[in-house]
Amino acid sequence: MSKSYVNGPTSSTATVDATGKHLSFTTNSPDFTVYVKGTAAYDTSGSLSA
């Protein structure tokens, strides 16, 4: 499943695999927050580590 968002020059796409366990997220925004239901948010204002 894939969802895309565009607002002016900002765009992002999130894709989840068929098992619902792997998330791929791409954006051209320098600051963003990803919310995943049941988990804490990752805020890239600092740095994002996986």
PETA-V172083 format. One record per helix or strand of 2 or more residues. SS is the DSSP state (@ for helix, = for strand). FROM is the first residue (numbers start at 1). TO is the last residue. Records with the same first field share a line. If there is no record, write none. Layout:
# PETA-V172083
SS=FROM-TO + FROM-TO
This chain:
# PETA-V172083
==2-7 + 10-16 + 23-27 + 33-34 + 42-43
